[in-house]
Amino acid sequence: MSDDARLPAPEPVPWRGLVVTAAVLLLCLVVQVFAHPLAARIAEVLDAVELWWLANGGGLFG
Protein backbone atom coordinates (compact mmCIF):
# COMPACT_ATOMS: atom_id res chain seq x y z
CA MET A 1 0.00 0.00 0.00
CA SER A 2 1.40 3.35 -0.94
CA ASP A 3 1.61 6.32 1.38
CA ASP A 4 -0.91 8.24 -0.74
CA ALA A 5 -3.68 5.73 -0.02
CA ARG A 6 -3.55 6.12 3.78
CA LEU A 7 -6.30 7.99 5.55
CA PRO A 8 -5.34 11.25 7.20
CA ALA A 9 -4.73 11.12 10.94
CA PRO A 10 -7.74 12.21 12.99
CA GLU A 11 -7.60 15.65 14.47
CA PRO A 12 -6.88 15.63 18.21
CA VAL A 13 -9.78 16.68 20.41
CA PRO A 14 -8.40 19.12 22.99
CA TRP A 15 -11.37 18.84 25.36
CA ARG A 16 -11.44 15.02 25.54
CA GLY A 17 -9.22 14.97 28.63
CA LEU A 18 -11.46 17.51 30.32
CA VAL A 19 -14.57 15.43 29.62
CA VAL A 20 -12.92 12.24 30.91
CA THR A 21 -11.72 14.04 34.04
CA ALA A 22 -15.18 15.48 34.70
CA ALA A 23 -16.77 12.05 34.25
CA VAL A 24 -14.33 10.44 36.70
CA LEU A 25 -14.90 13.18 39.27
CA LEU A 26 -18.67 12.84 38.90
CA LEU A 27 -18.39 9.08 39.41
CA CYS A 28 -16.31 9.66 42.56
CA LEU A 29 -18.94 12.08 43.86
CA VAL A 30 -21.73 9.56 43.27
CA VAL A 31 -19.74 6.86 45.08
CA GLN A 32 -19.11 9.20 48.03
CA VAL A 33 -22.78 10.13 48.29
CA PHE A 34 -24.10 6.57 48.20
CA ALA A 35 -21.25 4.64 49.84
CA HIS A 36 -21.68 5.99 53.38
CA PRO A 37 -25.41 5.21 53.77
CA LEU A 38 -24.95 1.81 52.15
CA ALA A 39 -22.02 0.96 54.42
CA ALA A 40 -24.03 2.06 57.46
CA ARG A 41 -26.97 -0.13 56.42
CA ILE A 42 -24.71 -3.14 55.85
CA ALA A 43 -23.19 -2.62 59.32
CA GLU A 44 -26.69 -2.50 60.87
CA VAL A 45 -27.66 -5.76 59.18
CA LEU A 46 -24.44 -7.47 60.26
CA ASP A 47 -24.95 -6.26 63.85
CA ALA A 48 -28.49 -7.64 63.86
CA VAL A 49 -27.30 -11.00 62.52
CA GLU A 50 -24.56 -11.13 65.15
CA LEU A 51 -27.00 -10.35 67.98
CA TRP A 52 -29.44 -12.97 66.70
CA TRP A 53 -26.62 -15.53 66.46
CA LEU A 54 -25.43 -14.84 70.02
CA ALA A 55 -28.98 -14.78 71.42
CA ASN A 56 -29.63 -18.24 69.98
CA GLY A 57 -26.61 -19.81 71.63
CA GLY A 58 -24.30 -19.36 68.70
CA GLY A 59 -20.62 -18.96 69.16
CA LEU A 60 -17.43 -19.49 67.31
CA PHE A 61 -17.63 -23.25 67.79
CA GLY A 62 -21.41 -23.65 68.07
N, C-alpha and C positions, 0 to 999 in steps of 0.2 A: 504494500500500500504506500502510495507516495505521500509526501508531506502536504500536498495541496488538497488531498481528499479528507483530511482530518477536520473534525468539527472545531469551531473556536472554543476556547476555554470559557466557562461561564463567568460572568462578572461576579466579583465578591459582593456579598451583602453586608454592609457595614453595621447594620443594626441587629444582625442575627445573634451575636453574643449578648446584646442587651436583652433581647427577648428570652433567650435561654436562661440568663441570670434571673430575670424577673419571674419566670416560671418556677425555677428552683426555690427562690425565696418565698413565693406564694405557697408552694408545697410544704415548705418548712413551717410556715405560719399555720397552715391547716393542721399539720401534725401537732404543733404545740397547743392549738386550741382544743383538739379532741383527745389528745393523749392523756392529759391529766384527769379529766372526768372518767375516762375509760379505765385507767389504772386504779383510780379510787374505787370504782365499782367492782373490778376484779378482786381487789384486796378485801372488800366487804364480803363478797361471795366466799372467798377462801377462808376468811375468819369464821363465817357461819358454818362452813363444812367442818372446820377444825373443832369448833365448839360442839357440834352435833356428834362428831366422832368421839370426843372425850366424854361427853355426857352418856354415850351408849357403851361405855366400858372399853373403848378403843385405846390403843396405845401403840407404841412402836412395834411390840411383838405380840399384839392381840390380847 
